[in-house]
């Protein structure tokens, strides 16, 4: 018996109204780290975005947005977004537009 059923038993004359919970807005506490690896995956240069604190769904959305905007390949694994090539500056602009703080590491 869930909470709604219990409330119906306590207050049978009360009319049930639709109530939507407000969507909780996720806030990133630390800046995302954007770094470049010259000899990254399989010897190819990659840009890594680390430090994301949200859920995997949100990470996938961010990775998809970056990949589609830049027209490049990449993936998201274990909380890290991997983008093929050196796109640190462009990625930092995209993340800033999405409302995330970023920090450039290396070079």
Biopython code that builds the backbone (N, CA, C, O; Angstrom):
import numpy as np
from Bio.PDB.StructureBuilder import StructureBuilder

atoms = [
    (1, "UNK", "N", (0.844, -1.166, 0.000)),
    (1, "UNK", "CA", (0.000, 0.000, 0.000)),
    (1, "UNK", "C", (0.899, 1.243, 0.000)),
    (1, "UNK", "O", (1.707, 1.443, 0.907)),
    (2, "UNK", "N", (0.740, 2.057, -1.024)),
    (2, "UNK", "CA", (1.576, 3.248, -1.101)),
    (2, "UNK", "C", (0.934, 4.408, -0.348)),
    (2, "UNK", "O", (-0.148, 4.262, 0.222)),
    (3, "UNK", "N", (1.581, 5.524, -0.347)),
    (3, "UNK", "CA", (1.144, 6.684, 0.420)),
    (3, "UNK", "C", (-0.208, 7.206, -0.057)),
    (3, "UNK", "O", (-1.036, 7.614, 0.757)),
    (4, "UNK", "N", (-0.438, 7.197, -1.369)),
    (4, "UNK", "CA", (-1.732, 7.686, -1.887)),
    (4, "UNK", "C", (-2.893, 6.839, -1.385)),
    (4, "UNK", "O", (-3.943, 7.364, -1.016)),
    (5, "UNK", "N", (-2.695, 5.520, -1.374)),
    (5, "UNK", "CA", (-3.756, 4.629, -0.868)),
    (5, "UNK", "C", (-4.006, 4.859, 0.613)),
    (5, "UNK", "O", (-5.154, 4.841, 1.055)),
    (6, "UNK", "N", (-2.970, 5.072, 1.370)),
    (6, "UNK", "CA", (-3.130, 5.334, 2.801)),
    (6, "UNK", "C", (-3.893, 6.634, 3.034)),
    (6, "UNK", "O", (-4.752, 6.710, 3.912)),
    (7, "UNK", "N", (-3.572, 7.660, 2.238)),
    (7, "UNK", "CA", (-4.287, 8.928, 2.379)),
    (7, "UNK", "C", (-5.755, 8.798, 1.988)),
    (7, "UNK", "O", (-6.615, 9.426, 2.605)),
    (8, "UNK", "N", (-6.048, 7.997, 0.978)),
    (8, "UNK", "CA", (-7.454, 7.772, 0.591)),
    (8, "UNK", "C", (-8.225, 7.093, 1.711)),
    (8, "UNK", "O", (-9.393, 7.403, 1.942)),
    (9, "UNK", "N", (-7.572, 6.168, 2.406)),
    (9, "UNK", "CA", (-8.237, 5.488, 3.522)),
    (9, "UNK", "C", (-8.483, 6.446, 4.679)),
    (9, "UNK", "O", (-9.512, 6.353, 5.348)),
    (10, "UNK", "N", (-7.558, 7.358, 4.922)),
    (10, "UNK", "CA", (-7.721, 8.308, 6.021)),
    (10, "UNK", "C", (-8.743, 9.402, 5.704)),
    (10, "UNK", "O", (-9.491, 9.833, 6.581)),
    (11, "UNK", "N", (-8.768, 9.849, 4.435)),
    (11, "UNK", "CA", (-9.641, 10.943, 4.014)),
    (11, "UNK", "C", (-10.442, 10.512, 2.782)),
    (11, "UNK", "O", (-10.124, 10.933, 1.669)),
    (12, "UNK", "N", (-11.463, 9.690, 2.960)),
    (12, "UNK", "CA", (-12.198, 9.156, 1.797)),
    (12, "UNK", "C", (-12.972, 10.225, 1.015)),
    (12, "UNK", "O", (-13.198, 10.052, -0.183)),
    (13, "UNK", "N", (-13.383, 11.325, 1.662)),
    (13, "UNK", "CA", (-14.170, 12.342, 0.969)),
    (13, "UNK", "C", (-13.293, 13.339, 0.202)),
    (13, "UNK", "O", (-13.815, 14.151, -0.562)),
    (14, "UNK", "N", (-11.990, 13.290, 0.393)),
    (14, "UNK", "CA", (-11.081, 14.229, -0.263)),
    (14, "UNK", "C", (-10.904, 13.858, -1.738)),
    (14, "UNK", "O", (-10.684, 12.697, -2.082)),
    (15, "UNK", "N", (-11.005, 14.879, -2.602)),
    (15, "UNK", "CA", (-10.799, 14.647, -4.024)),
    (15, "UNK", "C", (-9.309, 14.707, -4.333)),
    (15, "UNK", "O", (-8.590, 15.599, -3.882)),
    (16, "UNK", "N", (-8.876, 13.735, -5.110)),
    (16, "UNK", "CA", (-7.457, 13.684, -5.481)),
    (16, "UNK", "C", (-7.183, 14.678, -6.599)),
    (16, "UNK", "O", (-7.938, 14.769, -7.567)),
    (17, "UNK", "N", (-6.112, 15.406, -6.453)),
    (17, "UNK", "CA", (-5.710, 16.376, -7.466)),
    (17, "UNK", "C", (-4.361, 15.957, -8.033)),
    (17, "UNK", "O", (-3.527, 15.368, -7.345)),
    (18, "UNK", "N", (-4.174, 16.275, -9.294)),
    (18, "UNK", "CA", (-2.885, 15.984, -9.906)),
    (18, "UNK", "C", (-1.863, 16.983, -9.390)),
    (18, "UNK", "O", (-2.075, 18.195, -9.438)),
    (19, "UNK", "N", (-0.780, 16.468, -8.910)),
    (19, "UNK", "CA", (0.283, 17.309, -8.398)),
    (19, "UNK", "C", (1.593, 16.827, -8.991)),
    (19, "UNK", "O", (1.947, 15.655, -8.865)),
    (20, "UNK", "N", (2.305, 17.726, -9.633)),
    (20, "UNK", "CA", (3.592, 17.377, -10.211)),
    (20, "UNK", "C", (4.694, 17.921, -9.323)),
    (20, "UNK", "O", (4.671, 19.079, -8.907)),
    (21, "UNK", "N", (5.652, 17.064, -9.047)),
    (21, "UNK", "CA", (6.808, 17.491, -8.264)),
    (21, "UNK", "C", (7.660, 18.404, -9.130)),
    (21, "UNK", "O", (7.881, 18.107, -10.304)),
    (22, "UNK", "N", (8.142, 19.506, -8.577)),
    (22, "UNK", "CA", (9.026, 20.368, -9.366)),
    (22, "UNK", "C", (10.319, 19.633, -9.676)),
    (22, "UNK", "O", (10.856, 18.908, -8.838)),
    (23, "UNK", "N", (10.811, 19.832, -10.895)),
    (23, "UNK", "CA", (12.028, 19.159, -11.307)),
    (23, "UNK", "C", (13.217, 19.787, -10.599)),
    (23, "UNK", "O", (13.398, 21.005, -10.605)),
    (24, "UNK", "N", (14.022, 18.924, -9.988)),
    (24, "UNK", "CA", (15.183, 19.405, -9.256)),
    (24, "UNK", "C", (16.299, 19.723, -10.240)),
    (24, "UNK", "O", (16.638, 18.901, -11.092)),
    (25, "UNK", "N", (16.858, 20.895, -10.123)),
    (25, "UNK", "CA", (17.916, 21.340, -11.022)),
    (25, "UNK", "C", (19.265, 20.924, -10.443)),
    (25, "UNK", "O", (19.599, 21.259, -9.306)),
    (26, "UNK", "N", (20.039, 20.185, -11.249)),
    (26, "UNK", "CA", (21.361, 19.735, -10.827)),
    (26, "UNK", "C", (22.349, 20.892, -10.911)),
    (26, "UNK", "O", (22.332, 21.658, -11.874)),
    (27, "UNK", "N", (23.207, 21.017, -9.904)),
    (27, "UNK", "CA", (24.218, 22.064, -9.888)),
    (27, "UNK", "C", (25.584, 21.401, -9.714)),
    (27, "UNK", "O", (25.818, 20.676, -8.747)),
    (28, "UNK", "N", (26.467, 21.658, -10.653)),
    (28, "UNK", "CA", (27.833, 21.140, -10.619)),
    (28, "UNK", "C", (28.635, 21.965, -9.624)),
    (28, "UNK", "O", (28.716, 23.184, -9.774)),
    (29, "UNK", "N", (29.232, 21.335, -8.607)),
    (29, "UNK", "CA", (29.969, 22.072, -7.584)),
    (29, "UNK", "C", (31.378, 22.440, -8.034)),
    (29, "UNK", "O", (31.804, 23.581, -7.856)),
    (30, "UNK", "N", (32.094, 21.501, -8.606)),
    (30, "UNK", "CA", (33.466, 21.733, -9.057)),
    (30, "UNK", "C", (33.478, 21.944, -10.568)),
    (30, "UNK", "O", (32.607, 21.424, -11.266)),
    (31, "UNK", "N", (34.453, 22.701, -11.088)),
    (31, "UNK", "CA", (34.510, 22.883, -12.545)),
    (31, "UNK", "C", (34.910, 21.596, -13.250)),
    (31, "UNK", "O", (35.623, 20.764, -12.690)),
    (32, "UNK", "N", (34.443, 21.440, -14.487)),
    (32, "UNK", "CA", (34.830, 20.297, -15.294)),
    (32, "UNK", "C", (36.268, 20.499, -15.764)),
    (32, "UNK", "O", (36.657, 21.616, -16.108)),
    (33, "UNK", "N", (37.041, 19.449, -15.781)),
    (33, "UNK", "CA", (38.441, 19.511, -16.200)),
    (33, "UNK", "C", (38.516, 19.118, -17.669)),
    (33, "UNK", "O", (38.077, 18.032, -18.048)),
    (34, "UNK", "N", (39.063, 19.987, -18.484)),
    (34, "UNK", "CA", (39.188, 19.753, -19.913)),
    (34, "UNK", "C", (40.672, 19.636, -20.237)),
    (34, "UNK", "O", (41.407, 20.620, -20.156)),
    (35, "UNK", "N", (41.120, 18.417, -20.610)),
    (35, "UNK", "CA", (42.545, 18.245, -20.880)),
    (35, "UNK", "C", (42.763, 17.474, -22.176)),
    (35, "UNK", "O", (41.864, 16.806, -22.688)),
    (36, "UNK", "N", (43.978, 17.586, -22.683)),
    (36, "UNK", "CA", (44.361, 17.016, -23.973)),
    (36, "UNK", "C", (45.426, 15.957, -23.757)),
    (36, "UNK", "O", (46.384, 16.178, -23.017)),
    (37, "UNK", "N", (45.267, 14.813, -24.395)),
    (37, "UNK", "CA", (46.266, 13.756, -24.359)),
    (37, "UNK", "C", (46.773, 13.544, -25.772)),
    (37, "UNK", "O", (46.019, 13.159, -26.666)),
    (38, "UNK", "N", (48.047, 13.796, -25.961)),
    (38, "UNK", "CA", (48.635, 13.667, -27.291)),
    (38, "UNK", "C", (48.656, 12.220, -27.758)),
    (38, "UNK", "O", (48.349, 11.921, -28.912)),
    (39, "UNK", "N", (49.018, 11.337, -26.858)),
    (39, "UNK", "CA", (49.019, 9.905, -27.182)),
    (39, "UNK", "C", (47.896, 9.257, -26.380)),
    (39, "UNK", "O", (48.137, 8.456, -25.477)),
    (40, "UNK", "N", (46.686, 9.615, -26.723)),
    (40, "UNK", "CA", (45.511, 9.152, -25.992)),
    (40, "UNK", "C", (45.143, 7.722, -26.312)),
    (40, "UNK", "O", (45.970, 6.822, -26.160)),
    (41, "UNK", "N", (43.964, 7.503, -26.735)),
    (41, "UNK", "CA", (43.438, 6.173, -27.005)),
    (41, "UNK", "C", (44.007, 5.644, -28.322)),
    (41, "UNK", "O", (43.883, 6.292, -29.361)),
    (42, "UNK", "N", (44.622, 4.482, -28.274)),
    (42, "UNK", "CA", (45.210, 3.828, -29.450)),
    (42, "UNK", "C", (46.189, 4.741, -30.178)),
    (42, "UNK", "O", (46.308, 4.666, -31.401)),
    (43, "UNK", "N", (46.888, 5.599, -29.448)),
    (43, "UNK", "CA", (47.892, 6.466, -30.041)),
    (43, "UNK", "C", (47.347, 7.694, -30.731)),
    (43, "UNK", "O", (48.115, 8.470, -31.300)),
    (44, "UNK", "N", (46.023, 7.894, -30.696)),
    (44, "UNK", "CA", (45.409, 9.052, -31.351)),
    (44, "UNK", "C", (45.154, 10.149, -30.306)),
    (44, "UNK", "O", (44.830, 9.848, -29.157)),
    (45, "UNK", "N", (45.301, 11.417, -30.705)),
    (45, "UNK", "CA", (45.063, 12.503, -29.746)),
    (45, "UNK", "C", (43.579, 12.627, -29.383)),
    (45, "UNK", "O", (42.709, 12.513, -30.246)),
    (46, "UNK", "N", (43.304, 12.858, -28.105)),
    (46, "UNK", "CA", (41.930, 13.007, -27.630)),
    (46, "UNK", "C", (41.841, 14.147, -26.624)),
    (46, "UNK", "O", (42.834, 14.521, -26.000)),
    (47, "UNK", "N", (40.645, 14.690, -26.478)),
    (47, "UNK", "CA", (40.337, 15.660, -25.444)),
    (47, "UNK", "C", (39.465, 14.960, -24.415)),
    (47, "UNK", "O", (38.480, 14.313, -24.771)),
    (48, "UNK", "N", (39.819, 15.086, -23.148)),
    (48, "UNK", "CA", (39.074, 14.446, -22.068)),
    (48, "UNK", "C", (38.371, 15.503, -21.223)),
    (48, "UNK", "O", (38.952, 16.537, -20.894)),
    (49, "UNK", "N", (37.122, 15.232, -20.878)),
    (49, "UNK", "CA", (36.383, 16.094, -19.961)),
    (49, "UNK", "C", (36.081, 15.245, -18.736)),
    (49, "UNK", "O", (35.354, 14.255, -18.825)),
    (50, "UNK", "N", (36.634, 15.627, -17.601)),
    (50, "UNK", "CA", (36.508, 14.856, -16.370)),
    (50, "UNK", "C", (35.866, 15.695, -15.274)),
    (50, "UNK", "O", (35.768, 16.917, -15.381)),
    (51, "UNK", "N", (35.432, 15.013, -14.217)),
    (51, "UNK", "CA", (34.930, 15.703, -13.038)),
    (51, "UNK", "C", (33.441, 15.954, -13.030)),
    (51, "UNK", "O", (32.964, 16.744, -12.215)),
    (52, "UNK", "N", (32.675, 15.302, -13.921)),
    (52, "UNK", "CA", (31.234, 15.511, -13.937)),
    (52, "UNK", "C", (30.615, 14.814, -12.739)),
    (52, "UNK", "O", (30.935, 13.657, -12.469)),
    (53, "UNK", "N", (29.736, 15.492, -12.015)),
    (53, "UNK", "CA", (29.161, 14.981, -10.775)),
    (53, "UNK", "C", (27.715, 14.516, -10.918)),
    (53, "UNK", "O", (27.135, 14.011, -9.956)),
    (54, "UNK", "N", (27.124, 14.675, -12.095)),
    (54, "UNK", "CA", (25.712, 14.323, -12.273)),
    (54, "UNK", "C", (25.498, 12.875, -12.656)),
    (54, "UNK", "O", (26.386, 12.036, -12.504)),
    (55, "UNK", "N", (24.298, 12.593, -13.158)),
    (55, "UNK", "CA", (23.935, 11.234, -13.530)),
    (55, "UNK", "C", (24.465, 10.890, -14.929)),
    (55, "UNK", "O", (24.872, 11.767, -15.691)),
    (56, "UNK", "N", (24.449, 9.600, -15.241)),
    (56, "UNK", "CA", (24.964, 9.129, -16.528)),
    (56, "UNK", "C", (24.140, 9.651, -17.700)),
    (56, "UNK", "O", (24.684, 9.914, -18.772)),
    (57, "UNK", "N", (22.834, 9.801, -17.502)),
    (57, "UNK", "CA", (21.975, 10.323, -18.573)),
    (57, "UNK", "C", (22.412, 11.729, -18.987)),
    (57, "UNK", "O", (22.513, 12.037, -20.175)),
    (58, "UNK", "N", (22.667, 12.565, -17.999)),
    (58, "UNK", "CA", (23.085, 13.943, -18.273)),
    (58, "UNK", "C", (24.457, 13.969, -18.945)),
    (58, "UNK", "O", (24.707, 14.791, -19.827)),
    (59, "UNK", "N", (25.343, 13.065, -18.523)),
    (59, "UNK", "CA", (26.669, 12.971, -19.135)),
    (59, "UNK", "C", (26.543, 12.595, -20.612)),
    (59, "UNK", "O", (27.250, 13.141, -21.459)),
    (60, "UNK", "N", (25.648, 11.667, -20.911)),
    (60, "UNK", "CA", (25.426, 11.258, -22.307)),
    (60, "UNK", "C", (24.875, 12.416, -23.139)),
    (60, "UNK", "O", (25.261, 12.586, -24.295)),
    (61, "UNK", "N", (23.973, 13.213, -22.554)),
    (61, "UNK", "CA", (23.418, 14.360, -23.270)),
    (61, "UNK", "C", (24.502, 15.384, -23.586)),
    (61, "UNK", "O", (24.547, 15.937, -24.685)),
    (62, "UNK", "N", (25.376, 15.631, -22.610)),
    (62, "UNK", "CA", (26.456, 16.597, -22.822)),
    (62, "UNK", "C", (27.406, 16.086, -23.901)),
    (62, "UNK", "O", (27.806, 16.841, -24.787)),
    (63, "UNK", "N", (27.768, 14.807, -23.827)),
    (63, "UNK", "CA", (28.674, 14.230, -24.824)),
    (63, "UNK", "C", (28.061, 14.308, -26.218)),
    (63, "UNK", "O", (28.749, 14.641, -27.182)),
    (64, "UNK", "N", (26.778, 14.003, -26.325)),
    (64, "UNK", "CA", (26.101, 14.057, -27.622)),
    (64, "UNK", "C", (26.082, 15.477, -28.166)),
    (64, "UNK", "O", (26.303, 15.691, -29.358)),
    (65, "UNK", "N", (25.817, 16.449, -27.296)),
    (65, "UNK", "CA", (25.793, 17.852, -27.714)),
    (65, "UNK", "C", (27.158, 18.284, -28.247)),
    (65, "UNK", "O", (27.244, 18.941, -29.285)),
    (66, "UNK", "N", (28.219, 17.915, -27.538)),
    (66, "UNK", "CA", (29.573, 18.285, -27.964)),
    (66, "UNK", "C", (29.908, 17.626, -29.292)),
    (66, "UNK", "O", (30.408, 18.283, -30.206)),
    (67, "UNK", "N", (29.636, 16.334, -29.401)),
    (67, "UNK", "CA", (29.980, 15.605, -30.625)),
    (67, "UNK", "C", (29.210, 16.120, -31.831)),
    (67, "UNK", "O", (29.776, 16.264, -32.914)),
    (68, "UNK", "N", (27.931, 16.395, -31.654)),
    (68, "UNK", "CA", (27.132, 16.866, -32.789)),
    (68, "UNK", "C", (27.492, 18.300, -33.179)),
    (68, "UNK", "O", (27.496, 18.640, -34.362)),
    (69, "UNK", "N", (27.794, 19.140, -32.187)),
    (69, "UNK", "CA", (28.175, 20.526, -32.481)),
    (69, "UNK", "C", (29.499, 20.586, -33.233)),
    (69, "UNK", "O", (29.640, 21.348, -34.190)),
    (70, "UNK", "N", (30.465, 19.787, -32.802)),
    (70, "UNK", "CA", (31.785, 19.805, -33.426)),
    (70, "UNK", "C", (31.879, 18.890, -34.645)),
    (70, "UNK", "O", (32.786, 19.042, -35.464)),
    (71, "UNK", "N", (30.960, 17.949, -34.770)),
    (71, "UNK", "CA", (31.001, 17.009, -35.883)),
    (71, "UNK", "C", (32.160, 16.034, -35.777)),
    (71, "UNK", "O", (32.797, 15.701, -36.777)),
    (72, "UNK", "N", (32.432, 15.578, -34.558)),
    (72, "UNK", "CA", (33.531, 14.650, -34.323)),
    (72, "UNK", "C", (33.020, 13.420, -33.572)),
    (72, "UNK", "O", (31.892, 13.398, -33.079)),
    (73, "UNK", "N", (33.865, 12.411, -33.499)),
    (73, "UNK", "CA", (33.526, 11.207, -32.767)),
    (73, "UNK", "C", (33.973, 11.300, -31.328)),
    (73, "UNK", "O", (34.747, 12.181, -30.953)),
    (74, "UNK", "N", (33.480, 10.387, -30.538)),
    (74, "UNK", "CA", (33.857, 10.347, -29.137)),
    (74, "UNK", "C", (32.981, 9.384, -28.376)),
    (74, "UNK", "O", (32.146, 8.697, -28.966)),
    (75, "UNK", "N", (33.162, 9.327, -27.075)),
    (75, "UNK", "CA", (32.367, 8.442, -26.236)),
    (75, "UNK", "C", (32.315, 9.000, -24.822)),
    (75, "UNK", "O", (32.980, 9.983, -24.494)),
    (76, "UNK", "N", (31.515, 8.355, -24.002)),
    (76, "UNK", "CA", (31.440, 8.718, -22.584)),
    (76, "UNK", "C", (31.490, 7.427, -21.785)),
    (76, "UNK", "O", (30.622, 6.564, -21.920)),
    (77, "UNK", "N", (32.518, 7.305, -20.948)),
    (77, "UNK", "CA", (32.718, 6.098, -20.158)),
    (77, "UNK", "C", (33.153, 6.472, -18.750)),
    (77, "UNK", "O", (34.040, 7.305, -18.564)),
    (78, "UNK", "N", (32.520, 5.850, -17.760)),
    (78, "UNK", "CA", (32.911, 5.986, -16.359)),
    (78, "UNK", "C", (33.071, 7.441, -15.915)),
    (78, "UNK", "O", (34.021, 7.774, -15.206)),
    (79, "UNK", "N", (32.158, 8.293, -16.324)),
    (79, "UNK", "CA", (32.183, 9.685, -15.903)),
    (79, "UNK", "C", (33.145, 10.575, -16.670)),
    (79, "UNK", "O", (33.362, 11.725, -16.289)),
    (80, "UNK", "N", (33.727, 10.056, -17.752)),
    (80, "UNK", "CA", (34.669, 10.832, -18.564)),
    (80, "UNK", "C", (34.143, 10.904, -19.993)),
    (80, "UNK", "O", (33.739, 9.894, -20.569)),
    (81, "UNK", "N", (34.155, 12.114, -20.559)),
    (81, "UNK", "CA", (33.786, 12.279, -21.969)),
    (81, "UNK", "C", (35.077, 12.313, -22.771)),
    (81, "UNK", "O", (35.988, 13.083, -22.467)),
    (82, "UNK", "N", (35.149, 11.468, -23.801)),
    (82, "UNK", "CA", (36.338, 11.376, -24.648)),
    (82, "UNK", "C", (35.953, 11.878, -26.037)),
    (82, "UNK", "O", (35.059, 11.326, -26.677)),
    (83, "UNK", "N", (36.631, 12.925, -26.498)),
    (83, "UNK", "CA", (36.383, 13.512, -27.817)),
    (83, "UNK", "C", (37.650, 13.359, -28.657)),
    (83, "UNK", "O", (38.747, 13.673, -28.197)),
    (84, "UNK", "N", (37.495, 12.878, -29.886)),
    (84, "UNK", "CA", (38.636, 12.673, -30.766)),
    (84, "UNK", "C", (39.178, 14.013, -31.248)),
    (84, "UNK", "O", (38.433, 14.829, -31.792)),
    (85, "UNK", "N", (40.490, 14.242, -31.047)),
    (85, "UNK", "CA", (41.138, 15.468, -31.500)),
    (85, "UNK", "C", (41.289, 16.485, -30.383)),
    (85, "UNK", "O", (40.803, 16.284, -29.270)),
    (86, "UNK", "N", (41.970, 17.582, -30.697)),
    (86, "UNK", "CA", (42.202, 18.655, -29.730)),
    (86, "UNK", "C", (41.191, 19.771, -29.954)),
    (86, "UNK", "O", (41.371, 20.622, -30.825)),
    (87, "UNK", "N", (40.120, 19.757, -29.155)),
    (87, "UNK", "CA", (39.043, 20.746, -29.260)),
    (87, "UNK", "C", (38.793, 21.431, -27.926)),
    (87, "UNK", "O", (37.662, 21.822, -27.637)),
    (88, "UNK", "N", (39.825, 21.581, -27.111)),
    (88, "UNK", "CA", (39.641, 22.130, -25.765)),
    (88, "UNK", "C", (38.938, 23.483, -25.756)),
    (88, "UNK", "O", (37.991, 23.682, -24.995)),
    (89, "UNK", "N", (39.388, 24.405, -26.585)),
    (89, "UNK", "CA", (38.801, 25.750, -26.574)),
    (89, "UNK", "C", (37.334, 25.728, -26.986)),
    (89, "UNK", "O", (36.501, 26.372, -26.349)),
    (90, "UNK", "N", (37.017, 24.998, -28.036)),
    (90, "UNK", "CA", (35.634, 24.925, -28.520)),
    (90, "UNK", "C", (34.744, 24.212, -27.511)),
    (90, "UNK", "O", (33.603, 24.621, -27.291)),
    (91, "UNK", "N", (35.257, 23.151, -26.899)),
    (91, "UNK", "CA", (34.476, 22.409, -25.906)),
    (91, "UNK", "C", (34.197, 23.283, -24.690)),
    (91, "UNK", "O", (33.101, 23.241, -24.132)),
    (92, "UNK", "N", (35.177, 24.066, -24.281)),
    (92, "UNK", "CA", (34.979, 24.944, -23.127)),
    (92, "UNK", "C", (33.891, 25.979, -23.399)),
    (92, "UNK", "O", (33.128, 26.324, -22.497)),
    (93, "UNK", "N", (33.813, 26.476, -24.631)),
    (93, "UNK", "CA", (32.753, 27.423, -25.001)),
    (93, "UNK", "C", (31.390, 26.735, -24.960)),
    (93, "UNK", "O", (30.423, 27.303, -24.453)),
    (94, "UNK", "N", (31.309, 25.509, -25.493)),
    (94, "UNK", "CA", (30.041, 24.753, -25.493)),
    (94, "UNK", "C", (29.586, 24.498, -24.057)),
    (94, "UNK", "O", (28.416, 24.694, -23.730)),
    (95, "UNK", "N", (30.511, 24.061, -23.203)),
    (95, "UNK", "CA", (30.156, 23.785, -21.806)),
    (95, "UNK", "C", (29.736, 25.055, -21.074)),
    (95, "UNK", "O", (28.839, 25.024, -20.232)),
    (96, "UNK", "N", (30.386, 26.171, -21.395)),
    (96, "UNK", "CA", (30.003, 27.444, -20.778)),
    (96, "UNK", "C", (28.580, 27.829, -21.186)),
    (96, "UNK", "O", (27.802, 28.314, -20.365)),
    (97, "UNK", "N", (28.246, 27.608, -22.471)),
    (97, "UNK", "CA", (26.894, 27.896, -22.948)),
    (97, "UNK", "C", (25.859, 27.009, -22.259)),
    (97, "UNK", "O", (24.714, 27.420, -22.072)),
    (98, "UNK", "N", (26.261, 25.789, -21.878)),
    (98, "UNK", "CA", (25.364, 24.880, -21.173)),
    (98, "UNK", "C", (25.278, 25.191, -19.676)),
    (98, "UNK", "O", (24.477, 24.595, -18.956)),
    (99, "UNK", "N", (26.117, 26.134, -19.213)),
    (99, "UNK", "CA", (26.056, 26.554, -17.820)),
    (99, "UNK", "C", (27.054, 25.875, -16.909)),
    (99, "UNK", "O", (26.893, 25.917, -15.689)),
    (100, "UNK", "N", (28.083, 25.249, -17.462)),
    (100, "UNK", "CA", (29.090, 24.576, -16.651)),
    (100, "UNK", "C", (30.371, 25.398, -16.593)),
    (100, "UNK", "O", (30.764, 26.031, -17.573)),
    (101, "UNK", "N", (31.010, 25.376, -15.435)),
    (101, "UNK", "CA", (32.317, 26.003, -15.304)),
    (101, "UNK", "C", (33.354, 24.978, -15.753)),
    (101, "UNK", "O", (33.216, 23.784, -15.489)),
    (102, "UNK", "N", (34.395, 25.460, -16.435)),
    (102, "UNK", "CA", (35.437, 24.549, -16.906)),
    (102, "UNK", "C", (36.805, 25.051, -16.504)),
    (102, "UNK", "O", (36.998, 26.229, -16.206)),
    (103, "UNK", "N", (37.738, 24.140, -16.505)),
    (103, "UNK", "CA", (39.111, 24.458, -16.145)),
    (103, "UNK", "C", (40.006, 23.740, -17.158)),
    (103, "UNK", "O", (39.921, 22.522, -17.316)),
    (104, "UNK", "N", (40.847, 24.490, -17.828)),
    (104, "UNK", "CA", (41.740, 23.914, -18.828)),
    (104, "UNK", "C", (43.013, 23.415, -18.126)),
    (104, "UNK", "O", (43.611, 24.128, -17.321)),
    (105, "UNK", "N", (43.409, 22.190, -18.445)),
    (105, "UNK", "CA", (44.591, 21.590, -17.833)),
    (105, "UNK", "C", (45.565, 21.218, -18.935)),
    (105, "UNK", "O", (45.179, 20.590, -19.921)),
    (106, "UNK", "N", (46.818, 21.599, -18.776)),
    (106, "UNK", "CA", (47.873, 21.245, -19.718)),
    (106, "UNK", "C", (47.879, 22.148, -20.932)),
    (106, "UNK", "O", (46.838, 22.647, -21.358)),
    (107, "UNK", "N", (49.081, 22.354, -21.492)),
    (107, "UNK", "CA", (49.314, 23.100, -22.712)),
    (107, "UNK", "C", (48.511, 24.280, -22.911)),
    (107, "UNK", "O", (48.656, 24.961, -23.926)),
]
sb = StructureBuilder()
sb.init_structure("model")
sb.init_model(0)
sb.init_chain("A")
sb.init_seg("    ")
for serial, (resi, resn, name, xyz) in enumerate(atoms, 1):
    if name == "N":
        sb.init_residue(resn, " ", resi, " ")
    sb.init_atom(name, np.array(xyz, "f"), 0.0, 1.0, " ", f" {name:<3s}", serial, name[0])
structure = sb.get_structure()
